């Protein structure tokens, strides 16, 4: 009996404390809580609601933020939505690359293969409503071979470019530090590449040469050497064509150099 009275008293005190706590919250805190609650179940269209809730929380000072109930829930919702956007973007990019050869600015096609397992794991953790809005995750293995083919073609072109560069700079003292590739889609699905090679000259200064014209992976070193002003320019190409700044195929410099020297 005594224990029951103690428990009842404790519950009453807790209720009173919660009542006073709620009454003591500012309108800004209550507004933030309402916006968090309004997010509800995540859907593909939840971005605006999450942004509104986050803005309301961020507008509070540190003390007020500690009084916001549901703050941990907001953080969990934000993390799930960020994972959803990551998976969605990956799948859109993979489909565009594999089906159309369509490369967006900054797309690293080599990363598409490397991140496949990560994307599958993120997808499995998503809430049901978000998973159902993303199509094709089960077809990743069917789409990746096309990406691998693009990478191999870029590597073949890189070897030819490196061979031509080694011949072009024969007798000079330097160390190659990197080769870069920007893959472009030509007319009727043709693959075209632009390359750049970065190297250190005898004084240790960083230098680079750039191809100012695109070419496919079947080009021979002799063709490149016939137009050195076009394919070994010390100045980068205009716009977003600079392979060092806007490359989208990650190349293994050591492997390309070894293949060119063999």
C-alpha positions as CSV (number, residue, x, y, z in Angstrom):
1,X,0.0,0.0,0.0
2,X,2.8,2.3,0.9
3,X,4.6,1.7,-2.4
4,X,1.4,2.4,-4.3
5,X,1.1,5.8,-2.6
6,X,4.7,6.6,-3.3
7,X,4.2,5.7,-7.0
8,X,1.0,7.8,-7.2
9,X,2.7,10.7,-5.7
10,X,5.7,10.5,-8.0
11,X,3.3,10.3,-11.0
12,X,1.5,13.4,-9.8
13,X,4.7,15.3,-9.3
14,X,5.9,14.3,-12.8
15,X,2.6,15.4,-14.3
16,X,2.8,18.7,-12.6
17,X,6.4,19.2,-13.8
18,X,5.5,18.4,-17.4
19,X,2.5,20.8,-17.2
20,X,4.7,23.6,-16.0
21,X,7.4,22.7,-18.5
22,X,4.9,22.9,-21.4
23,X,3.4,26.1,-20.1
24,X,6.9,27.6,-19.8
25,X,7.7,27.1,-23.5
26,X,7.9,30.1,-25.8
27,X,5.7,30.4,-28.9
28,X,8.7,29.9,-31.0
29,X,9.5,26.5,-29.4
30,X,5.8,25.4,-29.7
31,X,5.9,26.4,-33.4
32,X,9.0,24.3,-34.0
33,X,7.4,21.3,-32.3
34,X,4.3,21.8,-34.4
35,X,6.3,21.9,-37.6
36,X,8.2,18.7,-36.6
37,X,5.0,17.0,-35.9
38,X,3.6,18.1,-39.2
39,X,6.3,16.3,-41.2
40,X,4.5,13.0,-40.4
41,X,5.4,10.0,-42.5
42,X,8.2,10.6,-44.9
43,X,7.3,10.7,-48.6
44,X,9.3,12.0,-51.7
45,X,7.6,15.3,-51.2
46,X,8.6,15.8,-47.5
47,X,11.6,18.1,-48.3
48,X,9.7,21.4,-47.8
49,X,8.2,20.3,-44.5
50,X,11.6,19.1,-43.2
51,X,13.2,22.4,-44.3
52,X,10.5,24.4,-42.5
53,X,10.9,22.4,-39.3
54,X,14.7,22.7,-39.4
55,X,14.5,26.5,-40.0
56,X,12.3,26.9,-37.0
57,X,14.6,24.9,-34.8
58,X,17.7,26.7,-36.1
59,X,16.1,30.1,-35.3
60,X,16.0,29.2,-31.6
61,X,18.8,29.9,-29.2
62,X,20.7,27.0,-27.7
63,X,18.6,27.0,-24.5
64,X,15.3,26.9,-26.4
65,X,16.4,24.2,-28.7
66,X,17.0,21.9,-25.6
67,X,13.3,22.4,-24.8
68,X,12.0,21.2,-28.2
69,X,10.5,17.8,-27.9
70,X,10.8,15.8,-31.1
71,X,14.3,17.2,-32.0
72,X,15.8,13.8,-32.1
73,X,12.9,12.6,-34.3
74,X,13.6,15.5,-36.7
75,X,17.3,14.5,-36.9
76,X,16.3,10.9,-37.7
77,X,13.8,12.1,-40.4
78,X,16.4,14.3,-42.0
79,X,19.0,11.5,-42.1
80,X,16.4,9.1,-43.7
81,X,15.5,11.8,-46.3
82,X,19.1,12.5,-47.1
83,X,19.7,8.8,-47.7
84,X,16.6,8.7,-49.9
85,X,18.0,11.6,-52.0
86,X,21.4,9.9,-52.3
87,X,19.8,6.6,-53.6
88,X,17.5,8.5,-55.9
89,X,20.3,10.6,-57.4
90,X,22.5,7.5,-57.8
91,X,19.8,5.5,-59.7
92,X,19.0,8.5,-61.9
93,X,22.7,8.9,-62.8
94,X,23.3,5.2,-63.3
95,X,20.3,4.9,-65.7
96,X,21.3,7.9,-67.6
97,X,24.8,6.7,-68.0
98,X,24.1,3.1,-68.8
99,X,21.1,3.5,-71.0
100,X,21.9,6.8,-72.9
101,X,25.6,7.4,-72.2
102,X,24.3,10.7,-70.7
103,X,26.9,12.2,-68.3
104,X,25.9,15.1,-66.1
105,X,28.4,17.6,-64.9
106,X,30.7,16.2,-62.3
107,X,29.5,12.6,-62.7
108,X,32.3,10.2,-61.7
109,X,31.3,7.1,-63.7
110,X,34.0,5.0,-61.9
111,X,32.2,5.8,-58.6
112,X,29.0,4.3,-59.8
113,X,30.4,0.8,-59.5
114,X,32.3,1.4,-56.3
115,X,29.2,2.7,-54.5
116,X,26.8,0.0,-55.6
117,X,26.9,-1.9,-52.3
118,X,26.6,1.3,-50.3
119,X,23.5,2.3,-52.3
120,X,21.8,-1.1,-51.8
121,X,22.4,-0.9,-48.1
122,X,21.0,2.6,-47.8
123,X,18.0,1.6,-49.9
124,X,17.2,-1.3,-47.6
125,X,17.2,1.0,-44.5
126,X,14.7,3.5,-46.1
127,X,11.1,3.7,-44.8
128,X,8.7,1.8,-47.0
129,X,7.1,4.9,-48.5
130,X,10.5,6.1,-49.8
131,X,11.7,2.7,-51.0
132,X,8.5,2.3,-53.1
133,X,9.2,5.6,-54.9
134,X,12.6,4.5,-56.2
135,X,12.7,2.1,-59.1
136,X,15.5,-0.1,-60.4
137,X,17.7,-0.7,-57.4
138,X,17.3,-4.4,-58.1
139,X,18.7,-3.9,-61.6
140,X,22.0,-2.3,-60.6
141,X,24.0,-5.4,-61.6
142,X,22.4,-5.3,-65.0
143,X,23.2,-1.6,-65.6
144,X,26.8,-1.6,-64.3
145,X,28.4,-3.4,-67.3
146,X,27.7,-0.5,-69.6
147,X,29.4,1.8,-67.1
148,X,32.4,-0.6,-66.9
149,X,32.6,-0.5,-70.7
150,X,32.8,3.3,-70.7
151,X,35.6,3.2,-68.1
152,X,37.6,0.6,-70.2
153,X,37.2,2.8,-73.3
154,X,38.4,5.8,-71.4
155,X,41.4,3.9,-70.1
156,X,42.3,2.8,-73.7
157,X,42.2,6.4,-74.9
158,X,44.3,7.4,-71.9
159,X,47.0,4.9,-72.8
160,X,47.2,6.3,-76.3
161,X,47.3,9.9,-75.0
162,X,50.0,9.0,-72.5
163,X,52.1,7.2,-75.2
164,X,51.9,10.3,-77.4
165,X,52.8,12.5,-74.5
166,X,55.9,10.4,-73.6
167,X,57.0,10.6,-77.3
168,X,56.2,14.4,-77.4
169,X,58.4,15.1,-74.3
170,X,61.1,12.6,-75.1
171,X,64.5,13.7,-73.7
172,X,63.0,16.0,-71.1
173,X,63.3,15.5,-67.3
174,X,59.9,15.4,-65.6
175,X,57.6,13.2,-63.4
176,X,54.0,12.4,-64.3
177,X,51.7,13.0,-61.3
178,X,48.3,12.5,-62.8
179,X,46.1,11.8,-65.9
180,X,42.5,13.1,-66.1
181,X,39.6,12.3,-68.4
182,X,36.4,14.1,-69.2
183,X,34.0,11.7,-71.1
184,X,31.6,13.3,-73.5
185,X,28.8,11.8,-75.5
186,X,29.1,12.6,-79.2
187,X,26.5,12.4,-82.0
188,X,24.6,9.1,-82.3
189,X,26.0,7.8,-79.1
190,X,29.7,8.1,-80.0
191,X,32.1,8.3,-77.0
192,X,34.5,11.1,-77.1
193,X,37.2,12.0,-74.5
194,X,39.3,14.9,-73.5
195,X,42.4,14.3,-71.4
196,X,45.0,16.2,-69.4
197,X,48.3,15.2,-67.9
198,X,49.8,16.9,-64.9
199,X,53.5,16.6,-64.3
200,X,56.4,18.1,-62.3
201,X,59.2,19.6,-64.4
202,X,62.9,19.4,-63.6
203,X,62.6,22.4,-61.2
204,X,59.7,20.7,-59.3
205,X,57.1,23.1,-60.7
206,X,53.6,21.7,-61.5
207,X,52.8,21.8,-65.2
208,X,50.0,20.4,-67.3
209,X,49.1,19.7,-70.9
210,X,45.6,19.5,-72.3
211,X,43.8,18.1,-75.3
212,X,41.7,20.8,-76.8
213,X,39.7,18.4,-79.0
214,X,37.7,15.3,-78.2
215,X,38.7,11.9,-79.6
216,X,37.5,8.3,-79.2
217,X,39.4,5.4,-77.6
218,X,40.6,4.1,-81.0
219,X,42.9,7.0,-81.8
220,X,46.5,6.3,-82.3
221,X,49.5,8.2,-80.7
222,X,50.6,9.1,-84.2
223,X,47.4,11.0,-84.9
224,X,47.8,13.0,-81.7
225,X,51.4,13.8,-82.3
226,X,50.6,15.2,-85.7
227,X,48.7,18.0,-84.0
228,X,50.6,18.9,-80.9
229,X,49.1,22.4,-80.6
230,X,45.7,20.8,-80.3
231,X,46.5,17.8,-78.1
232,X,49.3,19.1,-75.9
233,X,48.2,22.6,-75.1
234,X,49.6,24.3,-72.0
235,X,46.3,26.1,-71.5
236,X,43.1,24.2,-70.6
237,X,40.0,24.1,-72.9
238,X,37.3,26.6,-72.3
239,X,34.1,26.1,-70.3
240,X,33.5,22.9,-68.4
241,X,35.8,20.9,-70.7
242,X,38.8,21.0,-68.4
243,X,39.5,17.3,-67.5
244,X,41.4,18.3,-64.3
245,X,38.5,20.5,-63.0
246,X,35.6,18.6,-64.5
247,X,36.7,15.1,-65.2
248,X,34.2,12.3,-64.8
249,X,36.3,9.2,-65.2
250,X,38.7,8.3,-62.4
251,X,41.9,6.9,-63.9
252,X,44.8,5.0,-62.3
253,X,47.7,7.1,-63.3
254,X,50.4,4.5,-62.4
255,X,48.5,1.8,-64.4
256,X,48.1,4.0,-67.4
257,X,51.7,5.1,-67.3
258,X,52.9,1.5,-67.0
259,X,50.7,0.4,-70.0
260,X,52.0,3.3,-72.1
261,X,55.6,2.4,-71.3
262,X,55.3,-1.3,-72.0
